[in-house]
C-alpha cells in the first residue's frame, strides 16, 4: 500500500498536473486572507470549499495520469483494485493535508494568531471537505468515466450539489454554519463522519467497478 501510494505521488509530481489546482488554491488564499480584523471562521468556510474543489481536481488529475494500458500494468503489480483506489485516496489526501496546513498557517500569520478552538474547527472542516472532494473525484475520473468531457460535466454537477444544495447532508450545513460564525464542534464532527462514510461508499463502488471492468 505504501509503495503504491508513493508511486502515485511520484506520477503526480512528474506529470505536473498538480500545478493548476495548487496555483488556483493559493490564489484563493491570497485573496481571502488579507485583513487582520476579518472573522476567521467565515474565511475557513471559503478555504474549505476551495479545498473541496481542489481535492476533486487532484483526484481526477491523478487517476487520469496513466492510460488504460499502463493502469492494467499497475493493477497487475498490486493485490487488486482495492489497493489501487486506496493508494489514489491516500496520495490525494496527503496533498490535501499539506494544503490544509498552508491555509491554517496563512490565517494564523495574517491574523496574528488564531485561537486553538477555531484552528481545530478549521482543520476538521477542511478534512471533511477533502473527504468530499475525493468522494466526488473518484467516480468522475477515468476509472469510471472514459471521456474528459463527461468527467468535467459530471464533476461540476456533483460539486454544485454538495456545495450548494442545503438538504445534502455533507458539507453545506457545516460551511453555512462557519460562514455565519455559529459552528458547533458537534456539527463539524458530524460532517466529518458523514463525509467519511460517503468516501467509503464512493471508493468501494469504484473498486468494484474497476475489478469487473
FENPESUL-V279269 format. One record per residue. RES is the residue in three letters. PHI is phi in whole degrees, 0 to 359 (999 if undefined). BURIAL is b if it has 9 or more other C-alpha atoms within 8 Angstrom, else e. Layout:
[[RES PHI BURIAL] [RES PHI BURIAL]]
//
This chain:
[[UNK 999 e] [UNK 296 e] [UNK 296 e] [UNK 293 b] [UNK 295 b] [UNK 297 b] [UNK 297 e] [UNK 294 b] [UNK 296 b] [UNK 295 e] [UNK 299 b] [UNK 296 b] [UNK 295 b] [UNK 293 e] [UNK 285 e] [UNK 62 e] [UNK 286 b] [UNK 283 b] [UNK 297 e] [UNK 301 e] [UNK 294 b] [UNK 297 b] [UNK 297 e] [UNK 297 e] [UNK 293 b] [UNK 296 e] [UNK 295 e] [UNK 299 b] [UNK 296 b] [UNK 297 e] [UNK 282 e] [UNK 286 b] [UNK 267 b] [UNK 234 e] [UNK 248 e] [UNK 294 e] [UNK 268 e] [UNK 289 e] [UNK 295 e] [UNK 278 b] [UNK 296 b] [UNK 299 b] [UNK 294 b] [UNK 295 b] [UNK 296 b] [UNK 292 b] [UNK 298 b] [UNK 296 b] [UNK 299 b] [UNK 295 b] [UNK 296 b] [UNK 302 b] [UNK 296 b] [UNK 294 b] [UNK 296 b] [UNK 300 b] [UNK 299 b] [UNK 296 b] [UNK 299 b] [UNK 294 b] [UNK 299 b] [UNK 291 b] [UNK 293 b] [UNK 263 b] [UNK 297 b] [UNK 274 e] [UNK 282 e] [UNK 305 e] [UNK 293 e] [UNK 296 e] [UNK 294 b] [UNK 298 e] [UNK 296 e] [UNK 298 e] [UNK 299 b] [UNK 293 e] [UNK 265 e] [UNK 252 b] [UNK 268 e] [UNK 136 b] [UNK 295 b] [UNK 300 b] [UNK 293 b] [UNK 296 b] [UNK 295 b] [UNK 297 b] [UNK 294 b] [UNK 304 b] [UNK 296 b] [UNK 296 b] [UNK 296 b] [UNK 293 b] [UNK 294 b] [UNK 297 e] [UNK 296 e] [UNK 294 b] [UNK 297 b] [UNK 298 e] [UNK 294 b] [UNK 297 b] [UNK 299 e] [UNK 300 e] [UNK 297 b] [UNK 293 b] [UNK 294 e] [UNK 300 b] [UNK 298 b] [UNK 297 b] [UNK 293 e] [UNK 293 b] [UNK 272 b] [UNK 69 e] [UNK 117 e] [UNK 231 b] [UNK 305 e] [UNK 302 e] [UNK 297 e] [UNK 290 b] [UNK 298 b] [UNK 297 e] [UNK 298 b] [UNK 297 b] [UNK 296 b] [UNK 294 b] [UNK 296 b] [UNK 295 b] [UNK 296 b] [UNK 298 b] [UNK 293 b] [UNK 295 b] [UNK 301 b] [UNK 294 b] [UNK 299 b] [UNK 292 b] [UNK 297 b] [UNK 282 b] [UNK 290 b] [UNK 302 b] [UNK 287 b] [UNK 271 b] [UNK 279 b] [UNK 296 b] [UNK 302 b] [UNK 240 b] [UNK 251 b] [UNK 282 b] [UNK 247 e] [UNK 296 e] [UNK 298 e] [UNK 294 b] [UNK 298 b] [UNK 298 b] [UNK 296 e] [UNK 295 b] [UNK 295 b] [UNK 298 e] [UNK 296 e] [UNK 293 b] [UNK 297 b] [UNK 297 b] [UNK 294 b] [UNK 289 b] [UNK 271 b] [UNK 249 e] [UNK 275 b] [UNK 293 e] [UNK 276 e] [UNK 275 b] [UNK 277 b] [UNK 248 b] [UNK 248 b] [UNK 302 b] [UNK 300 b] [UNK 295 b] [UNK 294 b] [UNK 294 b] [UNK 294 b] [UNK 296 b] [UNK 295 b] [UNK 270 e] [UNK 58 e] [UNK 232 e] [UNK 280 b] [UNK 235 e] [UNK 301 e] [UNK 297 e] [UNK 294 b] [UNK 291 b] [UNK 295 b] [UNK 299 e] [UNK 298 b] [UNK 298 b] [UNK 292 b] [UNK 296 b] [UNK 290 b] [UNK 295 b] [UNK 295 e] [UNK 299 b] [UNK 295 b] [UNK 298 b] [UNK 295 e] [UNK 298 b] [UNK 296 b] [UNK 295 b] [UNK 297 e] [UNK 293 b] [UNK 298 b] [UNK 296 b] [UNK 295 b] [UNK 294 b] [UNK 297 e] [UNK 259 e] [UNK 288 e]]
//
